[in-house]
Structure formats: C-alpha cells, structure tokens
Amino acid sequence: MPSKILAIFKIYPEDDKVDLESLKSKLKEVLPKDVYINKIIEEELAFGIKVLRVFVIMPLFFEGGTQPLEDAFSKVKGVSQVDVELVQTL
C-alpha cells in the first residue's frame, strides 16, 4: 500500500537574471514539516531562461493536497509561476 506521494512542480523564475541556486535554497526553506524535495532539475525553456522541475515527496494524506505547496512556492521571491505537472503515489 502506498504511503507517500510524489508531486512534480514546474517553477518558472521571474526572468533570466534570477539566481537559480539561491532560488533552490529558498524553495527548500518554505516546505512544511514531513515534506521534502527529492531533487531539482534545471531545464532550458527559451532564450537562456531556465525552469526548475522540483520533485517533492509528501505524506499520502496531506491536508490540502498540493495547494499549500503551490502557495508556498508562489510566495518565494524570484518565482513567477508554479505549475503542478504530476502527482502519483509511491
């Protein structure tokens, strides 16, 4: 029986001048208890702009689903947009 959920978020920086290493650190800092980032992949979007694919592991029954994480990530300085790409049980 699954006990955890994998959620993949696509995080768009405000522009190509955003320091992605700093942004990665800030994303980790806003996570609630029992939720952690498994990995972060940088992907080329266009014209030198990169997006972050953030792989988050969270409890199976997490109140509010992915919405609290979307809200937390959206409030991080340097983030323009947050999309949920995938949610699946592990």
Secondary structure by P-SEA (a helix, b strand, c coil): cccbbbbbbbbbcccccccaaaaaaaaaaaccccccccbbbbbbccccbbbbbbbbbbcccccccaaaaaaaaaaccccccccccccccc
